[in-house]
């Protein structure tokens, strides 16, 4: 027995041959892959939601979970309604429900219906954006339609409003592929606010999207890692914001159509944030006072991002600059949140977009 033990001990100390090392490495790799596969299958069978490890997962701007209702006063400020307006969507996180009091059968804002095939003699403008393009009565796409109809009485004007409250440019970059079937001549793009709001739980829109398009285990690990980050990050960091706008521009140019990039106006001014903003952004966005004071600077940086992308063969309607330099009174042009527009604000943007479209159309026809 003593000799056998000694032989086994000598064998254990013997260096492995190359073939033995290869087989050992393969066995270890298969073990790791097998464990990973079992964990992935178990998570999918249990439909494990990353929200269990990070409550910021799949948020609508702030910590309200998957959006269902929009109560911001869809038509007029101070007249909130409760309409089930959103449903989950694996590509764009959420989208509008068709055939609500505020959407048509394709989920577009408004009740007017359109044919996918553009009628002859039609100038068609497609609008993508967030609640700034969705809230109001009338909203500025309707004003664009009115203005263009007056300029081109021999043409049929169609303005399709595909904006969705809460959307960022990342969601817009995913949405755009669905919209080519509408054959627009122009696509108006108005993003920025939701992009530079804080990413709840440290989860950017790109990470949110990966949850439904990759390995569940990696998503959960990423959600767990993001949960502990101390440095704030935006829903769409500025470099990604510009990448998203550029991807939209390239996609639209390939249809072919022309992109109109709109910078978002605001009544916020540096050094003069209103008192209500500290309570609101503190409660819903968990922003510290210094972060709230930096909102005007953040917004200005994202407007500059729009301008940089527009310099690459896109039309620019610079309403952030226009409203700022005109010194427009917030209580006349903006809702009390200093972000969304009242009717005079919609009128001003609508006329500006219509002028850019009309000038470009006339130059090319």
N, C-alpha and C positions, 0 to 999 in steps of 0.2 A: 504493500500500500504506500509505503514511503517513497518507493521509486516512481510509482505512477504519479504521485503528487508532484514530485520533483520534475518529471517530464512535462507535466501540464504547466508548471510554473515557467520552465524554459520556453515552452511553446508560446506562452502568453507574452513573454518578453521579446520573442523573435520579431523583427521588423516585418510588416506586411509586404507582400509582393505587390507590384503595380496592379496586377489583376485584382487582388484582394482589396486594395485601396479603392479601385474603381467600383467594385461591387458594393463596398461599404458606403461610398458616396451616393451611389444610386439608391441604395436602401434608405439612407437618411433623407434624401430628396423626396422619394416617394412617400415616406412617412409624413414629411411636412406638407406636401401637396395634398395627401389624403386627409390630414387633419383640417387643412384649410377648406377643402371641398366639403367635408362633413359639416363644418361650421357654417359655410355659405348655404348649403342646402337646408340646414336646420333654421337659419335665420329667415330664409325665403318661405319655408313651410309655415313658420310662426308669424310671417308677415311683420317682422320686427321693425318698428318705426324708429328712425334715429332720434325722434323727438323725446324718446325715453331717456336718452343720455344727454340731450342738449335741447332745452325748451325753445331755443331760437329757430329750430328747424322748420322750414316752410312757413314763413311769416309774411303777413301782408303789411310791410312797412314797420309796424310795431307789434308788440306781443298780444295779438288777438287770435293767433292761430290761422288756419286756413280760412280765407275770407269767404263769407256767405252773403253778407249784406253790405250795402253802401248807404250810409245814413248822413252823407255830407250835404244833403240838399241838392239833388241832381239837377233840378231846374233852377231854383232860386234859393239864395242864402236865407237861412232861417225857416225853411220849410222841409225839414228832414222827413224822409219816408223810409219804410222798411220793406224792401223788395229783395227777394232772393235773386241775386244777380250773378253769382259766380259758381263755377264748378271746377273740380281739379282737372288738370291737363298735364300729361307727362312731358310734353315738349316745352310748354310755356308756363308751367307751374299752376296757373289758374287762367280761366278764360270766362267770358261772359256767356250767360245762358241765353239762347235765342227766345224770341217771342215773349219778352217781359214788357212792362209798360214803357221801357226805355230802349229796347232793342228790337230789331227786325228778325226775320226768320233765319238770317245768317249770323246773328249776334252783333251786327253793326249798330252803333248808336243812332237812334232815330227809327221811324216806322216806315220810311220809304224803302221799297224793294227795288232790286237791280237784277238785270240779267248778266250772267258771266260774260257772254259775248257782248262786246261794246257795240252799241248801235252805230250805224254810219252817221257821220257828221257830229260826233260827240267828242267833247273834251272831258276826259275823266281824270279826277284828282283823288288819290287815295291818301288818307290821313292815318298815321300811326303815332301813338303817344300814350300819355297817362291821363289822370283825372283832369288835368288842365285843358285837355282837348275833349273831355267827356262831360264835364259839369257845366251847366249853363242853359239859358233859354233866351235867345238862340246861342248855340256854340259857334265859334268862329268858322268852322267848315261850312256852316249854313250861310254865313256872311260872304265867304269866298264864292259860293255858288251864286248868290244874288249879284255880287259885283261883276263876276265874269259874264253872267247872263246879260247884264246891261252893256258890257263891252263887246260881246259877240252875239248879237241878236239872231244871227243865222246859224248858230251852233246850239246843240243840246249840251247843257253843262250838268255833270254828275259828280258830286263830292261824297265819297264813301268814307265814313268815319269808323275806322277799325281800332280806335284808341280803347284802352282798358285801364280803369283806375288801379293804381298801385304799380303799374309796369315800369320797368327800368329798360335801358337800352339793350341789356342782355336778352330780356324777353322779346324786345322788338326784333333783335337779330335772329331769334328763333322763329318768330311769327312771320317774317317777311317771305319765307319760302312758300307759305300757304296762299299768298296773296297775288302771285303772278297770274293766276287764272283770270283776274279781273281786268287785265290789260290796261292799266292806267297809263296816262301820258305823263303824269307827274306824281311823285310821292312826297308828301310833306311829313317831316320827322321832327317831333318836339319831345325831347327827353331831357332829363337832368336832375330834377328834384329827388326822385326816388333813388337814383344812382348814388347821390352823395349823402343819403341818410345812413346812419350806422347800421352795420350788418348785425342783426340780433343774434346773440350767441357766438359772434365771430364768424358766422357762416355767410359767405358771399353768395350772390346769385349763382355763380358758376359751380360752387360746391353744392348748393341746393339742387341744381339740375343733375349733377352727377349721381345723386341718390337713385334716380330712376333709370340710369343708363350705364351703370357699372356694377362692380361687385359690392354686394350689400355690406360685407364685412369691412371693406376698405372705407366705405361711406361712414359707417358707425365709428370706426377708428378716427376718421377725420373730424366727425362731429364731436367726439370726445376730446380730441386735441384742441379744437377751436374753442371749446367751452372754457378752457383755462387761459386763453390768451388775454394779456393785460393791455396791449396796445390796441386802440380802437381801429377798426377797418371799415370802409364803406361797403355798402351792398355791391357796388361796382366801382372798384378803384379807378382813378382817373386814366391810367394807361389802357385799361380794359374798356373804359367808356369810349375812348377814341377808336379803339380797335372795333368795337361793336358798330359804331357809326360808319366806319370805313367799310365794314363788311356789308352793311345795308346799302351803302352807296354803290359798291361794286355789283351787288346782286341786282339792284334796280337798273344800273347802266347796261347790264347784259340782257334786259328784257326786250327792247330797250325802252327806257323812260328816263326822266330827269328827276333828281332828288332836290328837294327844297329843305334845307336845314334851318330850324328856327331856334334861336336862343331864348331861354325862358326869362321873362321879366319878373321882377320882384319889387316889393315895397320895403323889404328889409334894407337897412343901411348900417354900415360899420359904425360901431360905437353908440348905436341908438336902438338896440333890440328892445321891443316892447316888453312890459312887465309880464304879460301873460305867457310869453314864450318860455320863460324859465320854468314855470310850473308845468306847462304842456309838454315840452320836449324832455324835461326831467322825468315826468311820469311815464310817458309812452315810449320814449326812445332811450331812456336811461342816460341822458347826456348831462355831463357836468357843466357848470356855468361857463367855463372857459371854452368848451366845445360849442355851446350855444352862441357865445359871442363871436365865434369864428364862422358861423353860418354864412354871412355875406361874403367872406373871403373864399370859402369853399365854393359857393355858388358862382362867384366870379371866375374861379379857376376852371370850373366845368364849362362855363360859357366860352372861355378861351379855347377849351378843347373842341367845342363845336366849330369855332372859327378856323382852327387849324385844319380840321377835316374838310370844311367847306372850301378851303383854298385849293383842294385837289378836285377840280372840275365839278363842283356842286354849287347850287344857288344858295345864298345866305340871306335870311331875313333876320336881321340882328335886333330883335325886339328887347333884349336885355339892355343894350346900349340905347335904343330909341327911348324906352320908358325912363331910363336913368337920366339921360341928358335932357329930356323934356321936363323932368321934375314933376311927374304926374302924381297928383294927390292919391294916397292909398285908399281913402274912403270913397273916392269916386270911381276908381278903376279896378280896385282889388277888393275881394272879400276880406273879412276881418283877419283871416290867417296870413295876409300879405303875400299869398302864393297864387290862389285861384282868382280868376277874373270875374268882375261884374260885366254887365252888358257893354259899357263903354270900352272896357279892355278888350273884350272879344271883337268889338267893332274895329278897334285900331289894328289888332293883329290880322283880322280877316281882310281888311283893305290892303295891308302890306303884303300878305301872301298872294292875294289876287293880282296886285300890281306886278309882282315878280313873275308870276305865271303868265300873265298877259304879255308882258314885254318879251319873254322868252319865246312864247308861242308865235307872236308876230314876227320875231326875228327869223324864225325857222320855217315860216309858211308864207 
